[in-house]
């Protein structure tokens, strides 16, 4: 919850101080980032256990 509040606070601060336009990334972009994050996390966990992930 704290991470979400911080992210919103940073977006608001940048918008108010620098006048940045907020651009909606869209659901497709979010899903791509989510899958990349999941793969990175799984790879890290496998590495900690001594395994290596190999893509199909």
N, CA and C of each residue as an Amber inpcrd file, in Angstrom:
protein
   168
   0.8270000  -1.1810000   0.0000000   0.0000000   0.0000000   0.0000000
   0.8760000   1.2510000   0.0000000   1.9910000   1.1710000   0.7410000
   2.8840000   2.3270000   0.7980000   3.4920000   2.6250000  -0.5690000
   3.7980000   1.5620000  -1.3210000   4.4140000   1.7510000  -2.6370000
   3.4560000   2.4660000  -3.5860000   2.1880000   2.1090000  -3.5320000
   1.1940000   2.7560000  -4.3850000   1.0350000   4.2190000  -4.0030000
   0.9890000   4.4920000  -2.7040000   0.8490000   5.8760000  -2.2400000
   2.0570000   6.7040000  -2.6680000   3.2510000   6.1230000  -2.5850000
   4.4580000   6.8420000  -2.9920000   4.4340000   7.1260000  -4.4840000
   4.0360000   6.1200000  -5.2690000   3.9960000   6.2920000  -6.7200000
   3.0350000   7.4130000  -7.1080000   1.8670000   7.4250000  -6.4860000
   0.9010000   8.4860000  -6.7640000   1.4310000   9.8480000  -6.3330000
   2.1100000   9.8850000  -5.1840000   2.6630000  11.1470000  -4.6990000
   3.7350000  11.6740000  -5.6490000   4.5860000  10.7920000  -6.1570000
   5.6420000  11.1960000  -7.0890000   5.0290000  11.7050000  -8.3910000
   4.0180000  10.9980000  -8.9110000   3.3500000  11.4520000 -10.1330000
   2.7270000  12.8310000  -9.9400000   2.0620000  13.0160000  -8.8180000
   1.4210000  14.3000000  -8.5250000   2.4660000  15.4090000  -8.4090000
   3.5650000  15.1270000  -7.6960000   4.6220000  16.1250000  -7.5110000
   5.2250000  16.5290000  -8.8550000   5.5470000  15.5480000  -9.6840000
   6.1330000  15.8530000 -10.9960000   5.1710000  16.6560000 -11.8600000
   3.9060000  16.2800000 -11.8130000   2.9070000  16.9910000 -12.6000000
   2.7960000  18.4430000 -12.1490000   2.7890000  18.6710000 -10.8470000
   2.6020000  20.0160000 -10.3150000   3.8590000  20.8800000 -10.4760000
   5.0390000  20.2890000 -10.3290000   6.2650000  21.0860000 -10.3750000
   6.8320000  21.2400000 -11.7850000   6.7460000  20.1950000 -12.5860000
   7.3750000  20.2360000 -13.9110000   6.3760000  20.2960000 -15.0550000
   5.1270000  20.0550000 -14.7790000   4.1140000  20.1120000 -15.8180000
   4.1340000  18.9290000 -16.7660000   4.6000000  17.7750000 -16.3020000
   4.6110000  16.5840000 -17.1410000   3.1890000  16.1490000 -17.4430000
   2.9860000  15.6870000 -18.6600000   1.6960000  15.1230000 -19.0310000
   1.6670000  13.6580000 -18.6250000   0.5580000  13.2460000 -18.0490000
   0.3860000  11.8450000 -17.6930000  -0.1190000  11.0990000 -18.9200000
   0.5850000  10.0450000 -19.2970000   0.2050000   9.2560000 -20.4650000
  -0.1590000   7.8540000 -19.9850000  -1.3940000   7.4690000 -20.2360000
  -1.8540000   6.1380000 -19.8430000  -1.1310000   5.0960000 -20.6920000
  -0.5020000   4.1150000 -20.0360000   0.2610000   3.0910000 -20.7430000
  -0.6440000   2.0500000 -21.3910000  -1.7810000   1.8050000 -20.8060000
  -2.7070000   0.8200000 -21.3630000  -2.5210000  -0.5510000 -20.7450000
  -3.5400000  -1.3630000 -20.8720000  -3.5500000  -2.6920000 -20.2770000
  -2.5160000  -3.6100000 -20.9170000  -2.3380000  -3.5260000 -22.2200000
  -1.3760000  -4.3950000 -22.9030000   0.0410000  -4.1440000 -22.4090000
   0.4070000  -2.8890000 -22.2630000   1.7450000  -2.5440000 -21.7810000
   1.9330000  -3.0300000 -20.3480000   0.8840000  -2.8870000 -19.5270000
   0.9540000  -3.3520000 -18.1430000   1.1690000  -4.8610000 -18.0980000
   0.4480000  -5.6080000 -18.9300000   0.5820000  -7.0580000 -18.9460000
   1.9760000  -7.4900000 -19.3830000   2.5600000  -6.7870000 -20.3380000
   3.9240000  -7.0950000 -20.7800000   4.9040000  -6.8850000 -19.6330000
   4.7990000  -5.7450000 -18.9550000   5.6850000  -5.4540000 -17.8230000
   5.4790000  -6.4750000 -16.7030000   4.2220000  -6.8620000 -16.4560000
   3.9080000  -7.8260000 -15.4060000   4.5700000  -9.1720000 -15.6950000
   4.4650000  -9.6550000 -16.9360000   5.0750000 -10.9280000 -17.3110000
   6.5940000 -10.8710000 -17.1890000   7.1940000  -9.7500000 -17.5910000
   8.6450000  -9.5940000 -17.4650000   9.0640000  -9.6470000 -16.0010000
   8.2800000  -8.9990000 -15.1370000   8.5900000  -8.9730000 -13.7140000
   8.4620000 -10.3710000 -13.1040000   7.4360000 -11.1150000 -13.5080000
   7.2360000 -12.4760000 -13.0080000   8.3940000 -13.3810000 -13.4400000
   8.7850000 -13.2890000 -14.7000000   9.8890000 -14.1140000 -15.2080000
  11.1840000 -13.7840000 -14.4730000  11.4530000 -12.5060000 -14.2620000
  12.6620000 -12.0930000 -13.5470000  12.6550000 -12.6390000 -12.1260000
  11.4970000 -12.5620000 -11.4610000  11.3830000 -13.0430000 -10.0930000
  11.5800000 -14.5580000 -10.0290000  10.9500000 -15.2900000 -10.9500000
  11.0880000 -16.7470000 -10.9700000  12.5280000 -17.1580000 -11.2580000
  13.1770000 -16.4370000 -12.1660000  14.5660000 -16.7340000 -12.4950000
  15.4650000 -16.5220000 -11.2830000  15.2130000 -15.4590000 -10.5530000
  16.0020000 -15.1650000  -9.3540000  15.8010000 -16.2520000  -8.2990000
  14.5610000 -16.6650000  -8.0960000  14.2760000 -17.7140000  -7.1100000
  14.9260000 -19.0340000  -7.5090000  14.8440000 -19.3750000  -8.7920000
  15.4590000 -20.6100000  -9.2710000  16.9660000 -20.5650000  -9.0750000
  17.5640000 -19.4140000  -9.3590000  19.0070000 -19.2520000  -9.1930000
  19.4130000 -19.4230000  -7.7350000  18.6070000 -18.8880000  -6.8280000
  18.9020000 -19.0250000  -5.3970000  18.8630000 -20.4890000  -4.9610000
  18.0500000 -21.2940000  -5.6430000  17.9430000 -22.7140000  -5.3180000
  18.9100000 -23.5720000  -6.1300000  19.7060000 -22.9300000  -6.9860000
  20.7010000 -23.6490000  -7.7610000  20.2100000 -24.1620000  -9.1050000
  19.0860000 -23.6480000  -9.5720000  18.5340000 -24.0630000 -10.8560000
  18.6960000 -22.9530000 -11.8850000  18.5820000 -23.3340000 -13.1570000
  18.6140000 -22.3720000 -14.2490000  17.3620000 -22.5640000 -15.0950000
  16.6540000 -21.4810000 -15.3610000  15.4680000 -21.5540000 -16.2080000
  15.8810000 -21.4670000 -17.6680000  15.3080000 -22.3360000 -18.4790000
  15.5970000 -22.3600000 -19.9090000  14.2830000 -22.1280000 -20.6500000
  14.2210000 -21.0970000 -21.5190000  12.9710000 -20.8460000 -22.2500000
  12.6560000 -21.9750000 -23.2230000  11.3770000 -22.2180000 -23.4100000
  10.9280000 -23.2900000 -24.3300000  11.0440000 -22.8340000 -25.7560000
